[in-house]
Amino acid sequence: MGGIGKTTLADVVFHRLSSEFEACCFLANVREESEKHGQNHLRNKLLREILKDRDLNIDTPSIGSTFTRERISRTKALIVLDDVNASSQLEFLVGDHDQFCRGSLIIITTRDRSLLEERVDDDKIYEVERLSPNEALQLFQSHAFKNKSPKADFSELSRKVVHYVKGIPLALKTLGPLFLPHKRIEDWEEELSKLKTFPNEEILSVLRHSYNGLEKNEREIFLDIACFYKGMDMDFVIKMIHLHGFYAVGIKVLIAKSLISISTSNCLEMHDMLQEMGWAIVREQCIEEPGKRDRLWDAEDVCHVLENNTGTATVRSISFHPTATTKLSGAAAFQNMYNLRLLKIYDPHLSSKRDFQRMDIEFNYINRMLKDYGLSFQLSLSLMFNNFDLSQGLESLPDALRYLHWLAYPLKSLPTKFSTKNLVELRMPCSKVVGQIWNKGQKLGNLKVIDLSYCKHLTEVPDLSGSSNLEHIDLCECTNLVQIPSYFQNFHKLTYLDLGGCLNLNYLPEMPVNIESLDLSKTAIKELPSSVWSLEKLCSLNVTHCKALEKLPSNSCNLKVSGTFSLNGCESLGEFSELPRYTSYLDLSETAIKELPSSLESLFGLTTIRLFACDSLLSLSTSIRKLKSLESLDLQLCSEFQYFPEILEPMEHLTSLSLSSTALKVLPSSIGNLIGLRKLDLHDCWHLEIVPNSIYNLSNLETLNFHGCRSLGKLPPVSVDQVRLLSLRELILAECSIKEIPDALVCLTSLCSLDLEDTEIKSIPASIKQAARLSCLRLTYCKSLEYLPELPPLLQCLEAGRCTSLKEVSSSRTALTQGWDVFSPPRLEEKRIFSGCPKLDENARSNIMADAQLRIMRMATASSKFKEEASYDSDDSNDEYEPDNRNELKELFYWGSFVAINCPGYEIPNWFSHQNEGSSINIKLPPDWFRTDFLGFALSVVVYSKNNAGWLDCGYKYIFDIGCKYNFKTSNGESHEINHPFYSPYPYVWTSVDSHELFVWWYNNVFQVVGGAEIPTAFYKLVTEASVDFSLKQDRRKPFPELEVVKCGICLLYAQDAEIIKQRNL
């Protein structure tokens, strides 16, 4: 690709290395000079400089003189051949490189990688990369602003130019001076818009050299990609290239010349400026009249041609998205375009089947709402995406058409005068066609693909009996289609058939033997033909949500379906025998099966069985243990399932077992034989009463979930030396009836999260302090809990709201200070919630708030270590970060780093140096307040529940936000307001009116964002005064009149103070 910097880079290398060689020569513009003066001229120039002989002249194809060859072989030379475009040039100029002296170096720059691959190994080829966004921005601004720093308003516009150019140095250097004279933002915006419509000629001229050097096949492919196929799947583009009569091998040529590339998702990519060059080449065919160009892609150009009937025989391809209603000039609008081979009318929002499904679901939802309101108007895909006025009809389409894609075609059939004999692909999704859409008797012998998906009015399949070359048929969501012709079985080339969503289709004929993908989902079929099980090439079969399907074939199944086989939603299916033998993921959810057939034992690769909501399933056979590869078993919401089988031998591979929302009463003692189990989910097993002691032997278990097991009154007793739960990370006992938890469980060193919400426990074992990795402890609604012991130092989330009996809370001061210097939290956040705990004594509240100071200082110190961007004491603009990385950093520090603590209380903690009555505070700042070790502000408010809160029901849970607005003022009168991120308390439980709650929190990002724009830190160094206004909001918008901020406080945090506080509490 031209302009990428190959010559510049070669020039730098040449001058840096030239002193190490006896002779040097830089042959610039080899391609151009060869065309102008011939290769003899270039070789003579090369030899004269290397041999230092001005009179040397060789006119023969080879160097015949032995004397000259010997001189070359004795001279250690550095040679640069710049912009080579033919292997003949290399052969003529340097021939066999062995003729040069040992140690000589030949550097070649070219736009065609294949020229280098013919001569050297890949490790000796360097592909020049585009400039990074920051490098490109620096280069552009050096030319656009003469090395001066741009104003903030122009920085974003500069980035837009850089994004448009995408790292091409030549373009950046060329465009910079174009913006230099403009002093107004409006002029910059207009210049950028002009460039996108009329690309710079100097840049296009350089880029065009690559195009001019292409053969005809490659030029045509290049223009097709530029106009139609950029960003599309490689396989689709290759198919279209063949359809146009070109050869796809040309793609490799374009890649070698860096004119296109292939993304990791197998899509063709092309630089925007190369695409614009392609557009310009096509427009040059006829500037004034689009109808005289061979390719049309611009909606305005196409509308002009169709509305004014200016199309000609030159037009070969049209592909566009109508942005406004297009009215044809008459029924014969396409008449003169008799060479038109491709016509594609599409919408970019419907580029995949998933897009159609999403839109169809949304429209169905809206239509149900309209019906509920008594409105007869109904939305449909064919209505929403029809942008053509064919009120005068359509007389014909060009007979040369090979590819016709017309989204939401508005007529019931194709024009009667249109001959379909050349059609290879016909795609008319969401159209109003009703049945026989072309003249009867027409033989579509070349047709390979037909797509009539989402044609809701289609009642019968058009006559395809003569289309023996069909490979792909898509009739999905043709909801009025009732029958599939029996002759489909004769389509021996058919590999893809989609009938999904054909709700009225209740019978399936025999299928062709070569079918590979068959979708029957949501049809009304009652049984599959036995021949389906014999389709040896079928690798994808979808029969999900076939609610009427009662039986599967009973004959031997020869399907090559591998991976997932799903019968999800086949609610009438009660039994089956054979299944595809290569199934690894079996989904039988929402079926009527009562037991699993023994034939499953033959599925040796089966790793997952999903039985979600199988209401008729009562139990499993003990033979489940024979499925040696089984890794996951899901029985969630099997409401009648009561008995899990005895597992009489170890199952090593089963890692996940879900029995949630089943009728299970007893977990068998043999559960201990599931030795590979990592996740055991029993949540909402309301009848579960007994858990065996063997559960403690599951050494690989990571998650154990008993949430909502209301009948579970206790866990089996166990001692520390008996527990083998060495991997347990998450233990959930929320909403169980347990009154105590074994000491041996809470002190597990692997435990990270313990959920005891809404249980009847009275105390937490003191051994919990030993749970070194415990980071989250949930105790909300533990109404019998009276005492909290000292907790682990890494505990970051403690939720103890509505613990109405809680009186004592131990201090964790010593644990917090130990290991301070190596504190590295798994998350940059920490919270302690004691809302609705009215019985907390004064000592408990004091401990909570003293711990709060330590926690805030510890987190502030730790978070400063994670901070990758420039410190508060720097004005660096962080240009070293790519935009994506910068956004990640901003996201991390915007949301990730905070500490929040609350409990009942009337007073702001005394360690807050600035306090005030009411909801606002104003402070004077010392001259050096914004120094390097500044860690931010800690904030505190007391919130009062007013006497008039008649809306308050005891125990009512709600969420409110505490926001604060900073105003910073400098000594010279400048000021800036910052809306601080809202602190949202945990869903809060207010236990009584006329009460007070204390909130303390810290965020690390108050100086990062100001109204969406970064403020240079130099401003803060001049700030002498700050005021903060606190407010209470619902949904961050509406005021909360029932609550009031009655006191507030602010505390400046510094690293040196953190060290003092730490030492004081050791």
N, C-alpha and C positions, 0 to 999 in steps of 0.2 A: 504494500500500500504506500502510495506516495505521501510525502510530507510528515512521515512518522519520526524522522530524525536519523535515518540510516547514514546519510552523507555527513551530517554533523558529528555523529559518533565516530565514524571512520576518520574524519579529519582530526579529531582530538587525539585518537589513538596514534595516528600517523605522526603528529608533531611531538608526542610524548616519547615515541620509540625511535624516531629518525636518527638520533645521535648514536644509537647502538649499531648502525649499519654503515657499510662502505658507500652504498648508493641508495637513493630513494626516488620513487616516482609515484605521483598521485594522478591517475588518469580520470578526470571528471567527466561525467555525462557520456559514458561509453555508448549508450544507445543512440543518443542524438548525434554525437560526433561520427559514429559509423554511418548513419544515414546521410550526413552532409558530406563527409570527406572520404569515406571508405575505411576499411580495416587496415589497409597498408599504411595509411597516414598515421593511425593510432599506434601500430606496432613500431614504426620508425621513431615516433616520438618517445615511446617507452624505451627502446634500445639506446637512443641518443642520450637520455638522461641517466640510464643505468651505467652505460659504458663511457659516458662523458665524451662523446664523439659527435660533434655537431654536423659533420659531413656524412655520417652513415646513412645509407639509403638502400633498402632491400625491396625489390618489386616482385619477387617470386613468392609463391604460396608458402614455401618453407625456407628456413634459414640454411642455405646451402654451404656457406663458408665455414670450414672447420675452425679457422682462426676465431671467428666471431662466436661460435658455440663454446669454444674453450674459454674465451674471455667471460662469457656469461656464467660458465660453471665455476669460475674462480672468484666471482664477485658476490659477496654477501649483500643481498638487496632486500629492501622493504618496498613492496608494490601494493598500491590500492587501485582496484578496478571498480569504479563507481557506476552504479545503475546499469548493470549488465542485464540484457533481456533475451539473449540467445546463446545456446551452447556453442554455436559456431564462433562466437566472439571469444569465448574462453579458449577454445582450441587454437584459434589463430594467434591470439595475443600471448598466451603462456604455454600452450600445448601441454606436454607432459612436465609437471612441475619438477620432476627429477633432474631436468636439464639445468636447474639453478643450483647455486652453491649451497652446501649444507648450512643450515641456520638461516636461510632466507625465509621471508614471511610474505605471503600473498593474502591480502584481504579483499574480499569481493562483496559488494553490496548489490542486492537485486530484489525485485518485487516478486520473483518466482522462486519459491523454495526448491522446486524440483530440479532446477539447474544446479543447486549445491548438492542435493542428494545424489546426483549422478557421479559426483567427484569425491565427496568427503563423507565421513561418518557423521551420524547425528550429533554426537557430542562436540563436534567442531562447528556446528551451526548455531548461531545466536539470533533469536528472533527478537527484534527491538519491540519493547512493550510501550504502550501509551503512557503518558505521564499520569501520575496519581492525581486525584482531585486537588490536593493542596499544592503540588508542584505546578499543575496547570494554572491554578489561580494565581500563583506567584508570577509565572511567566506572563500571563495576560495582563495583570495589573502593572507590571513593569513597563509594558508598552502603552497601556491605556491611561496611565497616570504619571508617566515619566518617573517611575520609582518613588513617587510620593504615596503616602498612606491614603487610601480612599476614605471618604466619609461613610458613616455607618449605612446611610440610605443606599449608597452605591455598592456596598459589599454584597448584598443579596442579588442585585442585578448582575454583578460580576460572576457570581456563582451560576446564574442562569446561562450566561454566555459559555462558561466552562462546561456546563452540563450539555449544552447544545453541541459543542465541539468535540467533547469526549476525548480529551488528551492528545490531540494531534498538534505537535509543536508549530508546524508551518501555519496552520489555521489560527492559532493563538497569536503568533507574531504578526500575522497579516491583519487580523481583525482588531487588535489592540489600537493601532493608530486611527481606525475608523471611528472609534468611540472617544478618542482624545479630545476633539473639538467640542463635544457635547457637554454642557454644564448642568443641564436640567434632566431630572429623572424621566420626564415625558419623552425627551429626545432619545434617551437610551432605550426606552421601551419601544419606540417607533423604529429605531435602527435594528433592534433585535427582530422585530416582526418582519421588517423588510428582508432581512437575511434569510428568514425561513421561507419567504415567498420567492425572492430573487437571490439565490446563493452567490457568494463572491466569485467573480469570474477568474481571478488569479488562482484561487484555491481549486476551482473546478478544472482549470487547465492542467494543473499538476496531477490531479486525480485521474483525469481523462486519459493520460498516457497509458495507464494500466489497462483501461478498457480498449483503447485502440490496438493494443498488442494481442488481443484475443482473436481466435478463430470465430467463424460465423456461429457455430453451434454454441460456443461458450458465451458469445455476445447476446444471443437470444435468451439463453438461460439466465444470464446476469440481469437483463431487463425484466424478465418475468419475475424474478425474485424481488427486484427493486419495486415493481409495480403491484405485485399480488401476494408473494409468498414469504416475505420477511416475517420471521417469528413463528412460522408454521412448522409442523412436524416433518422431519426429513423424509420419512417413508411416503407421506402424502405428496410432498413436492416431487419426489422421484416418479410417482405414478402420474402426476400431472405433466411432467416433462415428457414422458413416453406418450401420453395422450396427445400432446402437441406435435409429436413426430420428431422430437429431439432426443439426444443421447445423454443419459444421466452421468456418464463418465466425465462430462464437462464440469460437474460439481467439484470433483477432485482438483481440477485445474484451477478453478476459482479459489478454492481453499489454499492451494499452493501459492497463489499470487496474493494471498491475504485480502481478497476482495469479499469473502464471506467466511464465516466460521460456524462451528456446530456447538451448541450449548450442551451442558451436562444433561439436559432433559431431551436431547436429540432434536432440537429445533434449530432452523437456519437463522443465523444472525448476520446483520449487515450494518456497518456504521451509517448513522443518519446522513452524513455528508455524501457518502457513496450512493445512498438511496436517492438523495436529491439530484446527484449527477445523473443517475439513471432516468429520473423523471425529466430532467432537462433535455436529455438526448431524445426521448420520445416526443416531447413538446416541439422540438426543433423540426420534426417532420412537417408540421404545419402550425405556425404560431397562432394564426387567426381562427382556424376552424378545427375544433377537436374531432369532428367527424371524418377528418382526413388523416388521422393517426391510427396506428395499428393496435395500440393498447389504450384503454380508457379505464381509469380507476377513481378519478375525482368526481364526487357526486354532482357538482355544478356543471362540469363538462358533460357528463352523461345526460343529465336532465336537459341541457341545452340541445344535445343531439336528438334526443327522443321527442322533445316538445316542438322542435323546429324541423324535424325530419331531414337532418343534414348528414345522416350516416352514409358512408360510402363502402365500396368493396375493400378499401384499405383496412377497415376495422376487423381485427381477428379475435380480440379478447376484450370483454367488459366484465369488470368485477367492482362492485361498489355497494355502499351502504346508503340508502336514501335517507337524507336528513329532513326532508320535507316531502309533502305529497307531490308526486310526479304525474303530470297529465300528458298522456301521449298525444302527438299531433294528429293522430288518426289511427284507424285500425291497421294501417300498413306502415307503422313507424319503423319496423325492422326490415322493410322490403329491400332497401338498397344495400344492406349489409350482408350480402349473400356469401361472404367468406368468413362470417363470424363462427368461430369454433367453440368459444367459451363464453357463457353468460352466467354470471353469478350475482344474485341480488340477496344480500345477507344483512344480519344485524350482529355487531361485535359482542353484544350482551348474550347472544345465543350461539356460542362457538363450540359447545360440547353438549353431550346428552345430559350431563349433570345440570347444565344451565336450563335446559328445557324442563327437566324434572322440578327444579327449584321454582321456576316461574309458574309451572302448571299447578303446583301445590299452593302457591300464593294466590293465584286466581281462583282456585276452588274455594279457598278460605274466604276470599272477598265475596264470591258469589253466594256462599251460604249466608253471609251477613246481609247482603242485599235482599235475599229471599226472606230472611227473618224480619226485615223492615217492610216487607210487602212490595218490593220493587221488582219489576219484571226484567229490567235491563241486566244482562249478563256479560261479563268479560270473557274473552277467549284469546288465545295466542294469535289466531288468524285475524282477529279484529285489531289487536293492539299493534301488530307489526306489518299491517298492510299499508304501504305508503304509495300505492299506485292507483290512479284514476283510470280505470278501463271502461268507463261508461260507454265509449264508442265501440267496445269490443276489441278483439285482437284477431286480425285477419290471418296472420301467419307468423311463423318464426323461421329464421334461416335454416334451410335443409342441411347446411354444413355443420350444424351444431353437434359437437361430440360430448360436451359437458354442459348440462343445464341444471343450475341450482337457483331456485326461486322461492325464497322464504315467504310464506303467507300468500301464495299465488291466489288471486281473488276470484278466478273464474272456476266453473264446474268441470271444465275439460280443457285440453290443449286445443289450439286452433285446428280446424278441420283440414286446412291446406298444408299443414306442417307435416313433413315426412320425417319419421323418427328413425329411418334406416341407419343413420350414422351415429345415433346416440350411444355413448358408452356409459355415461353416468347420468341418471335423472334423480335429482334431489328436490323435493317439493314439500318439506315439512310444514305443518300448521296451515295447510292450504284448504280451500273449500271444495276440492274435487270430491265427486260423489261415487264414481264407479268406473265405467269404461271411459278413461280420460283421453284416449286417442281412437282414431278410426279403426273399426273392426277390420280384421284382415291384414293390418300392418304387422310385418314381422320385424321385431326388434332384435335381429340376429347378433348385433354388436353389443347389446346392452349387458353390462357386467354388474352395475350397481343401481338399485332403485330404493329410494328413501321417501316413504309417504307417512312418516311418523307424525303423530299428533294431528292427523287429518280426521277430525271428529265426525265429519259428515260421510266419510267413506263407508259404504255398505257392502261393497264387494271388491275383490281383488281384480284389477284390470287384467285383460287377457295377456298373459305372459307365456302362453303355451309355445310360442315360437322362439322364446329367448333362451336357447339352450346354453348360452355362455354366462348366464347369471351366476355371480359369486356371492353377492351380498344383497339381502332383502331386509328392509327395516319397516315394519308396520306397527311399531309399538304405540300404545295409547290411541289406536283407532277403535274407539269405544263402541262404535256401531257395527263393526265388522263381525259377521256371524259365521263365516265359513272360509276354509282354506282349500283351494282346489287340489284334487287328488294328483294332478299332474306334477305337483311340486316334487314328488318322489323321483321324477325323471331328470331333475336338474343335477346332473352328476358333478358339476363344477361348483355347486352351491356349498359354501363353507360357513355362512353366517345367516341366521334367521332370527329376527327379534319380533316376537308377538306379545311381549310383556304389556300388560294393561289393556289388552283386548277383552274387556269385561264380559262381552256376550259370546265369546268363542268357547263352545262347550265340547268340541270334538276336534281331535288332531288326527289327520291322515298319516299314512306311512311316510317316513322321512327319507331323503336321499342318503345314500350310503357314505358320502364324503363330508357330511355336515360336521363342523368342528365346534360351533357355538350355537346354542339353542336357548332362547329366553321365552318361557311360558308363564312368567310370574303374573299374578293377579288375573289369570284367565279363569273361565268357568268349567274347565275340563274336569271330568270325573275320574278318568283313568288314563294312564300312559299306554300307548300301543306297546306290545311286547317287543316289537322290533327296535324300540328306542334303546333297550338294554344291549342290543347287538351292534350298535353304531360304534365301531372300534376307534374311529377318529374323533369322536365327540369328546372334547376336553373341557367344555364349559356348559353346564346345564343348570338353568335357573327355574325352579318350580315354586319359589316362595310365595306365600299368601294366595295359593290356589285353594280357596276355602271349600270348594266342592270336591276336591281330589280325595278319593276314598281308598284307592289301591295303587300300588306300584307293580310293575311286572314281576312275576314270580320266577321267571326263567333266569338262567345264569347271567350275571351282569358283566359285560365285556368292556364297559366304558373306560376310557383312559383319563376320566376326570380325576385330577389330582388336586391336593390342597383342600379347599372348602367345598363341602356338599351340604346344602341347606334345604330343609323342609319347613323352615320357620313360617308359621301362620297357616299351615295346612291343617286347619282345625277339625276336618272330617276324617283325617288319616289316623286309623287306630292301630294298624299293624303293617308290617312289611317284613320281607325276608332278606332278599339280596340288596346290597348297596355297592357302589363303585369301590373296587378293592384297593384303590390308591388314596382313598380319603384319609386326610390327616386331621381335618377340622369338621366335625359333624354337628350341625345345628338342628335340633328337633324341637325347638321352642314352640309353644302354643299349638302343639299337636294333641291328638286324643289317645296317644299311646298309653298302655297300662303297664308295659314292661319292655325292657330292652331285649331284642332277639339274640339268640345264641350266636347268630351269624356274625355278630360284631367281633367275635374272637378271631375271625379270619382277617380282620383289618389290622395287619401287623404294624402299620405306620400311624395308627390313630393316636393323636396326641391330645385332642380336645373334644369333649362332649358337652354340648350346651342343651339343657332341658328346661329352660326358663318357662315358668308358668304352664307346665304340663299338669293340668288340674286332675287328670285321671290316674296319674302315676302314684302308686301306693308305696312301692319299695324297689330296691335293686337286688339283683341276684348276687350271691357270693362270688359268682364267676367273674365279677368285675375285676377281681384281682388278677385275672389271666391277661388283661390288657397291659402288657408289660411296658408299652411305650406311652401310656396315658400320663399326661402332665397336668391337665386341668379338667375339673368336673364341676359343672354349674347346675344346681338344682333350685336356684332361687325362685320363690313364689310358686313352688309345687305344693299347693295348699293342703293336699291330702297325704302328702308323703310323711310317714310316721317312723319307718324303720330303716336305719342305715345298716348295711350288712356287716357281719363279722368279717374282718380282714385277717385271715388265718396265717398269712405269710407276708413278709415285708414287701412294700411297694416303694421302690427307690425313686421312681421318676415323677410320681404325682406330687406337684408343687403347690397347686391351688385347689381348694375345695370350698364351694359355697353352698351352704344349707340354709341360707337366710330365708325368713318368712315361710318356713315349712312347719308341719305339725309334729316335728320331732320332740319326743319327751325325754329320751335317754340317749346319751352319746355312748356307744359301745366301748368296752374296755380295750378292744383290739385296735382302737384308733391310734394307739401307740405304734402300730406296725406301719403307719404312713410315715416312714422315716425320712422321706425327702420333702415333706410338706413345709412350705414357706408361708402360706396364707390359709387360715381357717376362718371362714366368715359364717357366723351363726346369728347375725343381728335379726331382731324381731322374730326369733323363735319363742313365741309367747308361752308355749307349753313346756319348754325345756326345764327339767328339774334336776337332772343328775349329770354331772361331768366326772368322768373317771380320773383317778390319780395318774393313769398312764399318759395323760395329756402333757404332763411335765417331762416326759421322755423325748419330746419332739425337738431334738437339738438344732434342727435347721429352721424351725418356725420363726418367722419375722413379724407377722401380724396375727393377733388373736382378737376376734371381735365378737363380744357378747352383747352389743348395744340392744336395749329393748327386751332382753330376756327377763320379763317380769316375774316368772315363776322360779327363777334361779335365786335361791336364798343364800347359798354359800358355795365357796370353792373348796375342793378337797384339801385337807391340811397337808402341809409339806414342810420339811426342814430344808435348810440351806444346802446341806450336802446331798439331798435327794433331787434337787432341781437340775434338769439338764437343758433348760431353755437358754442355751448359750448365745442364740442369735436373735432373741426376741427384741424387737425395736418398738413395737406399738401394741399396747394392751388397752382394750376398750371394754369397760364394764358399765357404761352409762345406762341409766334407767333399769338397772337390775335391782333385786331386792336384798343384795348382800349388806351385811352389817359390819363386816370387817374384811380386811384383805391380808393374806399371809405375808409375814415379814420377808420371807424368802423371795417373793415376787417383786416387791418395791425396791429391793436393793440390787437388782440385776444390773451388772455393769454395761450390758448392751442396750438397756431400755432407754428409748428417746422420748416416748410419749405415753402418758398414762391418763386415761379418761375415766373419771369416777362421777361424772355429772349425775345429779338426781338419784343418788343412792342413799342408803340409810347408815352409812359409816359414821362413827362418832369421833374417830381419830385416825391419824396417819401414822404408821409405825415410824419410830425415830430412825430406823435403818435406812429410810429413804435417802438420807444424806449420802449414803455410799453409792447411790445410782449416779455415777460420775458423768454419764452422757445424757441424763434426763434433761430435756430442753422445754418440754411442755407438760403442764399438769392442769387438768380441768376438774374443778370441784363445784361448779355452779349448781345451785339448788340442793346442795347437801345440807339439808335443814337440821340434821342432828349433829353435825360437825362442831366441836367445841374448841379444838386446839390444833394449831399448826406447828410442827417442830421445825428445827433448822433444816433448810432445803439445800439441794446441791448447788454449787456455785455457778454452774453453767445453765441453770434453769432460766429460760428467757420468757416463757409465757406461763403466767399463773392466773387462772380465771376462777375466782372464788366469790362471784356475785351471788347474792340472795342466800348466803349461808347464815340464816337468821339466828342460829345459836352460837356462832363463832365469837369467842371472847378473847382468846390469846393467840398471838402470832409471835413466834420467836424471831430474833434478829439473826441475819445472815452476814453480819458485818465482817467477822473474821474470815469466813469463807470467801467473801467478795474481794478482800484485799490480797488474799493469798493467790499467787499466780497471776497477779495483775499484769505484769510485764509481758507475759506470753498469752494473755487473753485473746483468743481468736474465735469469735462467735460464729456458729454455723449460719446465722442470719443476722443482718445488721438492724435488729429490732428487738425490743424488750418491753413487756407490759406486765403490770400487776393490777388486777381488778378486784376490788373489795366493795363494789357497789351493793347497797341494800344489806349491809351487815351492821345493824343498829347496836348490837351488844359488844362490839369491839371496845375493850377497855383503853384507858389513856396510854398505858404502856405499849399496847399493841399498835396504836396509832403512831406513837412516837417511833417505834421500831420500823414501821412501814416507811415513814418519811425520812428517817435517818438512812435507811437502806436506799431510798430513792436517790439521795445525793450521791451515794457511792456508785449506784448503778448508772446514773447519768454521766458521772465523771469517767467511769470505766468505759462506757460505750463511746463517749465523745473522743476519748484517747484512742480507742481501738479503731474507730471509723476514720480518724485522721491518717492512720497507717494505710487504709485501703484507698485513700484519695489519690487518684492518678493524675487529675488535672492540676494546673498551677495552683500554688498556695495563695491564701488571701493576700499575701505580701507581694504578689507578682501580677503584672499586667499582661502576661503571656496570653496569646490568643489560641493556644493549643493547636497550631496548624499541623502538628505531627500526627494528629488523629484523622483517620478517614471519617467522613460524615456518619457512616453506620456505627463505628466504634464510639464516636462522640455521643450519639444518641443512646447507645447502651449505657455509657457512663452516666449520662444525665438521668436515665430511667432508674438506674441503681441508686443514685444519691437522692433522687426526688422522692421515691417511695420507700427505699430500703432502710434508711438509717434513722431510727427514732427510739425514744424511751417514753413510756406513758404509765403513770401510776395514779390510782384514785382510791379514796376511802372516805367514810364520813368524817367531817371536820369543819371547824369554824374559822381557823386561823391559817394564814399563809405560813409555811415553815420559816423558822427564824434564820436559816442560812440564805434566804433570799434578801439580798442587800437593798433592793428597791421594792417598796410596797406602797399600796394606796387603796383607799376606799373607793368603791364604784367599779366601773368597767373600763377605765382608761388610766394610763400612767405616763408621766413625762420625766425623762432623766437627762442630766447633763453628763457628757462623756469626757473622760480625760484625753489629753492630746495624743497619747500613744495607745489608745484603746484597741486599735485595729492592727495589732502586731502579729508576728509570725505564729506565736503560740496560742492565738485566740481560737477557742473551740466553739463559739456560738453562744446563744442565749438559752437559759432554762426559763420556762414560763409556768405560772401558776394562777389559778382562779378558784374562788369559792362560789359555788352556785347554790342559790336559794330557791326552794319550792314554795311558791306564794300560798297564802291562806285561801285565796280564791280558786285554788286548783280543784274545783269540784269535779272536773273531768277525770281526776285521778282515782283509779281503782287500785286497792292495795295489791301490790305484786305486778302491776301493769308494766309490761316490757316495751320499751321504745328506744329509738335511736335519735340522738341530736348531735349537732356538730358545734365545736368551739372553733371559731375562726379569729384571726387577729390581723389587724392592718397596721403595718409600720409606717412611720413617716420620719425619714432621715433628713436633717438640715445641716448645711455647712456654714462655716463662718462668713462666707460671701453671699449668703442668702439662697443658694441653690438647694433644692429639695427633691426627694424622690419618694413615692409611696410604693410599698410592697404588700401585696395581699398574701399573707403567709398561708401555706397549705393548711387545710382544716385538720384539726385533731378530732377524730370521730371516736368517742368513747364506745367501749363494748356495749352491745344492746343493753340498755341501762334499766335497772330495776329500782324504782323509787318506792320506798316502803311506806312513806307517810308524808303528809303535807307539813308545811312549816318546819322543814328540815334543811340541813346544809350538807353539801358534799364538796370535798376538796380534790382538785385535779392538778397534777404536776406533769409536765412533759418537756421534751427537748427534740428538736429537729436539727439536722446538720446543714440544711440547704437554704436557709433564709437569704443568703447572699448570692445564690446561684442564678435565680430568675427574678427579673423585675419586669412585670407586664409583658412577658414573653421575650424580652430582649436582655442580653447580658450588659451589665454596667461595669465599666473598667474599675478595677479595685482602687485605682488612684482616687476615685470619688470618695470612697469610704474613709480614706486617710484624712480627709478634710472635714468629715462629719463631727460636729460638736454636740449635737442634741438629737435625741430620739424620743418619739412618742409611740405608744401602742394602744390601740382600741380593740377590745374584745367583744365578740358578739355570739349569740346562740341562734342556730338556724335549724330548721327542718329541711332535709333534702338539699342543704347548702344554699337555699334560696329564701324560704319563708321564715319570718321571725318566729320565735318561740315565746309567746307572751306569758305562759304559765311559769317560766323559769327566768331567773335574773342573776347576772353576775354582780356580786356585792363587794368582792375584794379581788385584787389582782397583784401580781408581783413579777419581777423580772430579775434575773441574775446573770451577770457576765461570767463566762467560764474561761479559764486559762490553764494551760498545761502545768504551769508551775504550782497552781493551786491544787491541781489533781494530785501531785506528789505529796503535798502537805497533808491533804485529807487522807490519803492512803496511809501515811506514816502514823497519823493520829489514831487510826482504827486498827492498827496491827496488834 
